[in-house]
């Protein structure tokens, strides 16, 4: 069992930056690819970014490419999401998740058995 705790959310103006962190306990993250997802009110949870267990491969949804960067520090069992040039449409609750796979990143939420509680990101115009 692994517990995930996100932090770093908040209120920021459009064009600003935030860095989200996801810290794990109970089990090392080294055996898992990791993903960041987000869910806005009234919308389905969507994939934002993912990273393989060793950080060698990353994936991003088109709307955040060039603005967001996912990274991980396995020594600290922590995954990060650096969010730059934020837009009002990035407003959502952001969740990190640990995948059943080690070396494959997928957007399907069903491949992620472990989830954090979420952290709110609000971008004002």
C-alpha positions as CSV (number, residue, x, y, z in Angstrom):
1,X,0.0,0.0,0.0
2,X,1.2,3.5,-0.8
3,X,-0.1,6.8,0.5
4,X,0.3,9.9,-1.7
5,X,0.0,13.5,-0.5
6,X,0.0,16.4,-2.8
7,X,1.0,19.9,-1.9
8,X,1.8,23.2,-3.6
9,X,-1.6,24.3,-4.9
10,X,-3.0,27.7,-4.5
11,X,-4.3,30.9,-6.1
12,X,-2.1,32.5,-8.8
13,X,-2.7,35.1,-11.5
14,X,-2.6,34.1,-15.2
15,X,0.9,33.8,-16.4
16,X,2.2,32.8,-13.1
17,X,3.8,29.6,-11.9
18,X,3.3,26.9,-9.3
19,X,5.1,23.7,-8.4
20,X,3.1,20.8,-7.1
21,X,4.7,18.1,-5.1
22,X,3.5,14.5,-4.4
23,X,5.2,12.7,-1.5
24,X,4.8,9.0,-1.0
25,X,4.8,6.9,2.1
26,X,4.3,3.3,2.9
27,X,6.0,2.1,-0.2
28,X,8.7,3.4,-2.5
29,X,7.7,5.0,-5.8
30,X,10.7,3.5,-7.6
31,X,8.5,0.6,-8.8
32,X,5.9,2.8,-10.4
33,X,5.4,5.2,-13.3
34,X,3.6,8.2,-12.0
35,X,0.9,10.5,-13.3
36,X,-0.6,13.9,-12.6
37,X,-4.3,14.3,-13.4
38,X,-6.7,17.2,-12.9
39,X,-10.5,17.6,-12.5
40,X,-12.4,20.8,-13.0
41,X,-16.0,21.2,-11.6
42,X,-18.4,19.4,-13.8
43,X,-15.7,17.7,-15.9
44,X,-14.1,14.3,-16.0
45,X,-10.7,13.7,-14.5
46,X,-8.1,14.1,-17.2
47,X,-4.5,13.1,-17.7
48,X,-2.0,16.0,-17.5
49,X,1.5,14.4,-17.4
50,X,3.2,11.2,-16.7
51,X,6.7,9.9,-16.0
52,X,8.3,6.5,-16.0
53,X,9.9,5.0,-12.9
54,X,13.4,6.3,-13.8
55,X,12.3,9.6,-15.2
56,X,13.6,8.7,-18.7
57,X,10.3,9.2,-20.5
58,X,7.7,11.8,-19.9
59,X,4.3,12.5,-21.5
60,X,2.1,15.5,-21.5
61,X,-1.4,16.3,-22.7
62,X,-1.3,18.7,-25.6
63,X,-2.8,21.6,-23.7
64,X,0.2,21.8,-21.2
65,X,3.1,20.9,-23.5
66,X,5.8,23.5,-23.3
67,X,4.3,24.9,-20.0
68,X,4.4,22.1,-17.5
69,X,7.3,19.8,-16.5
70,X,7.0,16.6,-14.6
71,X,10.0,15.3,-12.7
72,X,10.7,12.9,-9.9
73,X,13.3,12.4,-7.1
74,X,13.2,8.7,-6.2
75,X,15.6,9.2,-3.3
76,X,12.9,11.4,-1.8
77,X,9.9,9.4,-3.1
78,X,8.5,12.6,-4.5
79,X,7.1,13.6,-7.9
80,X,6.8,17.2,-9.0
81,X,4.8,19.1,-11.5
82,X,6.2,22.5,-12.4
83,X,3.5,24.6,-14.0
84,X,4.4,27.8,-15.9
85,X,2.5,30.3,-17.9
86,X,-0.7,29.3,-16.1
87,X,-4.0,30.0,-17.7
88,X,-7.5,30.2,-16.2
89,X,-8.4,27.0,-17.9
90,X,-5.8,25.2,-15.8
91,X,-8.0,25.8,-12.8
92,X,-8.8,22.4,-11.3
93,X,-8.1,20.0,-8.5
94,X,-4.8,18.3,-9.3
95,X,-4.1,14.7,-8.3
96,X,-1.0,12.5,-8.4
97,X,-1.3,8.8,-8.9
98,X,0.9,5.7,-8.9
99,X,0.6,3.4,-11.8
100,X,0.5,-0.4,-11.9
101,X,3.2,-0.2,-14.5
102,X,6.8,0.7,-14.0
103,X,7.9,1.7,-17.5
104,X,4.7,2.6,-19.3
105,X,2.8,5.8,-19.0
106,X,-0.9,5.8,-19.9
107,X,-3.7,8.3,-19.6
108,X,-6.2,5.7,-18.4
109,X,-7.2,6.3,-14.8
110,X,-7.9,2.6,-14.4
111,X,-4.2,1.9,-14.6
112,X,-3.6,3.9,-11.4
113,X,-4.6,2.1,-8.2
114,X,-3.2,4.7,-5.8
115,X,-4.3,8.3,-5.7
116,X,-3.6,11.3,-3.5
117,X,-6.3,13.5,-2.1
118,X,-5.8,16.3,-4.5
119,X,-4.6,19.9,-4.3
120,X,-6.6,22.9,-5.7
121,X,-5.1,25.2,-8.3
122,X,-6.9,28.3,-9.1
123,X,-5.7,30.7,-11.9
124,X,-7.3,34.1,-12.0
125,X,-7.6,36.2,-15.2
